[in-house]
Amino acid sequence: MKPITRASAAAAAAGMASFTYQRIAEARDRRRFPAPGRMVDIGGRRLHLVTAGEGSPAVVIIPALADNVLQWLPVAEEVASETQVCVYDRAEVGWSDPPPRGRRTLDGMADDLYALLDVAGIPPPYVLVGHSIGGVIARRFCVRYPSLVAGMVLVESSHEDQGRRIGAVDWRFGPGMLVEVAARRQARILGLRRLAASLGLMRSFDAMVAREAPPEYAEANRAIQLSARQRQASVRELLMAARMQGQPPRLGSIPLTVLTRARRPGREPEVWAQLQDELAALSSDSVHVHAERGGHYLQLDEPDLVVQAIRDLVSRCR
């Protein structure tokens, strides 16, 4: 056998072993880690929904790009003492089924959320809490179902025009960066990555898993982050975010709170602060809160700030 042929055969064997290892491990993970909430059928596919508390308006939390429910559970538990709270996994994220074939769209995600709340029997009005790209989905929901929305909290929300605006200032943070990240994630050899994680060779990954989920769900979050479904969801949502453009819709006089990370001059484009100011100006009844130390994941860095902002907005809506 020629050397190049032997090398090709070895690479093919390694690839098959990685694929088999990944499939077996994912099947085991599905048995070990059942969904903490309920699976709601919205027409032939199921979305994962966690609910807590009672009361109106119901708070509906929309996580960031490819994020699952776990990092929001502590916030939901605190807010549940005030009113009903819901947090869900978008299609293909966490425990939810994949979406129909075709491009993902923000309007499609908003319609999925409407169907989920309707089938699950969560009555309006809703206070929407959107984190990062979840903020864009919240605004699309408000445009499509305005009579159902009582108020909105935007936690470090994305801005529809951020790709063009930030890219014009610093190309490293523009749409090309999202495409590059998507390509890197798509190129991951999942079985090899899972093996490296099991051997303790991915300390930054272990730290991320421990930070993002309550201790009792750390292993479940680890399994999600190492799954093929999570990679696919991440790649698809990154590419959708790279295509995002336009201006955010006006919100009239809807009670609105915008939470923005602590400013770090010189470490990120100043245009992000400008975009956040523009989001706060979308409603004539808005409050803009700047965190003292937290970054993009304020629900992890300053959870008390996020909880209080949601409670305050619920009170304003009532």
C-alpha positions in Angstrom: 0.0 0.0 0.0 1.4 3.4 -1.0 2.1 5.8 1.9 -0.6 8.3 0.8 -3.1 5.5 0.6 -2.2 4.3 4.1 -2.6 7.9 5.4 -6.0 8.2 3.7 -7.1 4.9 5.2 -5.9 5.9 8.7 -7.7 9.3 8.4 -10.9 7.6 7.3 -10.7 5.1 10.2 -10.1 7.9 12.7 -13.0 9.8 11.3 -15.3 6.8 11.6 -14.2 6.1 15.1 -14.8 9.8 16.1 -18.3 9.7 14.5 -19.2 6.4 16.2 -17.9 7.6 19.6 -19.9 10.8 19.3 -23.1 9.0 18.3 -22.9 6.6 21.2 -22.1 9.3 23.7 -25.0 11.5 22.6 -27.4 8.6 22.9 -26.2 8.0 26.4 -26.5 11.7 27.3 -30.1 11.8 26.1 -30.9 9.0 28.6 -28.9 10.6 31.4 -30.2 14.2 31.2 -34.0 14.5 30.7 -35.4 18.0 30.1 -35.9 20.0 33.3 -39.1 21.5 31.8 -41.9 20.2 29.5 -41.8 19.4 25.9 -44.5 21.3 24.0 -45.7 20.1 20.6 -46.2 23.1 18.3 -47.2 21.1 15.2 -45.1 18.0 14.7 -42.0 19.3 16.6 -41.4 20.0 20.2 -39.9 23.0 22.0 -38.6 22.8 25.6 -40.3 25.2 28.1 -39.6 25.8 31.8 -42.2 27.7 33.8 -42.4 28.8 37.4 -44.6 31.0 39.6 -48.0 32.5 39.0 -49.4 35.8 38.1 -49.7 38.4 35.3 -48.1 39.7 33.2 -46.1 36.6 32.5 -42.4 37.1 32.0 -41.0 35.4 28.9 -37.2 35.1 28.6 -35.6 34.7 25.2 -32.0 33.6 25.5 -29.0 34.7 23.4 -27.6 33.1 20.3 -27.7 29.2 20.7 -28.1 29.6 24.5 -30.3 27.2 26.4 -32.5 27.6 29.4 -30.0 26.6 32.1 -28.2 29.9 32.6 -31.5 31.7 33.1 -32.9 29.3 35.7 -31.6 31.2 38.8 -33.1 34.5 37.4 -36.4 32.8 36.7 -36.5 31.3 40.2 -36.1 34.8 41.7 -38.6 36.5 39.5 -41.2 33.7 40.0 -41.9 35.1 43.5 -43.4 38.1 41.7 -45.2 36.6 38.7 -45.3 33.7 36.2 -42.0 33.2 34.4 -41.2 31.2 31.3 -37.9 30.5 29.6 -37.5 28.2 26.5 -35.1 26.6 24.1 -35.4 27.7 20.5 -35.6 25.1 17.8 -32.5 22.8 17.9 -31.1 24.5 21.0 -30.9 22.6 24.3 -33.7 20.0 24.4 -35.8 21.4 21.6 -36.4 19.7 18.2 -34.8 21.0 15.0 -36.7 23.6 12.9 -38.2 22.9 9.5 -35.6 22.8 6.7 -34.6 26.1 5.2 -33.1 29.4 6.4 -33.7 30.5 9.9 -35.4 33.8 10.2 -36.2 36.1 13.1 -39.9 36.2 12.1 -39.9 32.4 12.1 -38.5 32.4 15.6 -41.1 34.9 16.8 -43.8 32.8 15.3 -42.4 29.7 17.1 -42.6 31.6 20.4 -46.2 32.6 19.7 -47.1 29.0 19.0 -45.3 27.8 22.1 -47.0 30.2 24.4 -50.4 29.5 22.8 -50.2 25.7 23.0 -48.7 25.8 26.5 -51.6 27.9 27.8 -49.5 30.8 29.0 -52.0 33.7 28.8 -51.0 37.2 27.7 -50.0 39.9 28.3 -46.3 39.2 28.3 -43.2 41.0 29.5 -40.5 39.9 27.0 -36.9 39.6 28.3 -34.5 39.4 25.4 -30.8 38.8 25.8 -28.5 39.6 22.9 -30.1 38.3 19.7 -33.1 37.4 21.9 -33.8 41.1 22.0 -34.2 41.2 18.3 -36.6 38.3 18.4 -38.5 40.1 21.2 -38.9 43.1 19.0 -40.1 41.0 16.0 -42.6 39.3 18.3 -43.9 42.7 19.4 -44.3 43.8 15.7 -46.2 40.7 14.8 -48.3 40.4 18.0 -48.4 43.9 19.4 -51.6 43.3 21.5 -49.9 40.5 23.5 -46.9 42.5 24.8 -47.1 44.5 28.0 -43.5 45.5 28.3 -39.9 44.6 27.4 -36.5 44.2 29.0 -33.5 44.2 26.7 -30.4 42.7 28.3 -27.4 43.6 26.2 -29.6 43.3 23.2 -28.3 43.0 19.6 -29.2 45.9 17.2 -30.5 45.1 13.8 -27.9 47.3 12.2 -25.0 46.4 14.4 -23.1 44.4 11.8 -22.8 47.3 9.4 -22.2 49.9 12.1 -19.6 48.0 14.1 -17.9 46.5 11.1 -17.4 50.0 9.7 -15.5 50.9 12.8 -13.6 47.7 13.5 -13.9 44.8 10.9 -13.0 42.3 13.6 -16.4 42.7 15.1 -18.4 42.8 11.9 -20.4 40.2 10.0 -17.3 38.5 8.7 -16.3 37.7 12.3 -19.6 35.8 12.8 -19.1 33.8 9.5 -15.5 33.0 10.6 -16.7 31.7 14.0 -19.4 29.7 12.3 -16.8 28.1 10.0 -14.6 27.2 12.9 -17.4 25.6 14.8 -18.5 23.6 11.7 -15.0 22.3 11.3 -14.8 20.9 14.8 -14.3 17.1 15.0 -16.9 16.5 17.6 -15.7 13.0 18.8 -12.2 14.3 19.2 -13.4 17.4 21.0 -15.5 15.3 23.4 -12.6 13.0 24.1 -10.3 15.9 24.9 -13.0 17.3 27.2 -13.3 13.9 29.0 -9.5 13.8 29.5 -9.6 17.3 31.1 -7.7 18.9 28.3 -10.2 21.8 27.8 -10.0 23.9 30.9 -11.6 27.0 29.4 -14.5 24.8 28.2 -14.9 23.3 31.7 -14.9 26.8 33.2 -17.6 28.0 30.7 -19.8 25.0 31.6 -19.5 25.6 35.3 -20.2 29.3 34.9 -23.3 29.0 32.7 -25.4 26.5 34.6 -26.4 25.8 38.2 -24.3 23.1 39.8 -27.0 20.5 39.5 -27.2 21.0 35.8 -23.5 21.4 35.0 -23.2 17.9 33.5 -26.3 18.4 31.4 -25.0 21.7 30.0 -21.7 20.0 29.3 -23.5 17.3 27.3 -25.5 19.9 25.4 -22.3 21.9 24.5 -20.6 18.8 23.2 -23.6 17.7 21.0 -23.9 17.8 17.2 -27.3 19.5 17.6 -25.8 22.4 19.5 -23.0 22.8 16.9 -25.6 22.9 14.2 -27.8 25.4 16.0 -24.9 27.6 16.8 -23.6 27.7 13.2 -27.1 28.4 11.8 -27.8 31.2 14.2 -24.4 32.8 13.7 -25.0 32.8 9.9 -28.5 34.3 10.5 -27.0 37.0 12.7 -24.4 37.8 10.0 -27.2 38.5 7.6 -29.1 40.8 10.0 -29.7 44.3 8.8 -32.1 47.2 9.0 -33.4 49.4 11.8 -35.2 48.3 15.0 -38.9 49.0 15.0 -40.4 51.8 17.1 -42.1 50.5 20.2 -44.5 53.4 20.9 -45.1 53.9 24.6 -44.5 50.3 25.7 -42.7 50.2 29.1 -39.1 49.4 28.2 -35.9 48.8 30.2 -32.5 48.5 28.5 -29.7 46.9 30.4 -26.2 47.6 29.0 -22.8 46.3 30.1 -20.3 48.3 32.0 -18.3 50.5 29.6 -14.7 49.5 28.9 -13.1 52.3 26.8 -10.4 51.0 24.5 -11.5 47.4 24.8 -14.5 47.4 22.4 -16.0 49.7 19.8 -17.7 52.7 21.3 -20.5 52.3 18.7 -21.9 49.5 20.9 -22.9 52.2 23.5 -24.5 54.3 20.8 -26.5 51.3 19.6 -27.7 50.7 23.1 -28.8 54.3 23.5 -30.8 54.0 20.2 -32.6 50.9 21.6 -33.5 52.8 24.8 -35.0 55.6 22.6 -37.4 53.1 20.8 -40.1 53.8 23.4 -41.3 57.0 25.0 -41.5 55.1 28.3 -38.0 53.7 28.7 -35.3 53.3 31.4 -31.7 52.8 30.5 -29.5 51.1 33.1 -25.7 50.7 32.8 -24.1 47.9 34.7 -21.3 48.7 37.1 -19.1 45.7 36.3 -20.9 43.1 34.2 -20.2 42.2 30.6 -22.4 40.8 27.9 -23.8 38.0 30.1 -25.3 40.3 32.7 -27.6 37.5 34.0 -24.4 35.7 35.1 -22.2 38.7 36.1 -24.9 40.8 37.9 -28.0 38.6 38.3 -29.5 40.8 41.0 -29.4 43.7 38.6 -31.3 41.7 36.0 -33.8 40.3 38.5 -34.6 43.8 39.9 -35.0 45.3 36.4 -37.5 42.6 35.5 -39.4 43.0 38.7 -39.5 46.8 38.3 -40.9 46.5 34.8 -43.6 44.1 35.9 -44.6 46.7 38.5 -44.7 49.4 35.8 -46.8 47.3 33.6 -49.3 46.6 36.3 
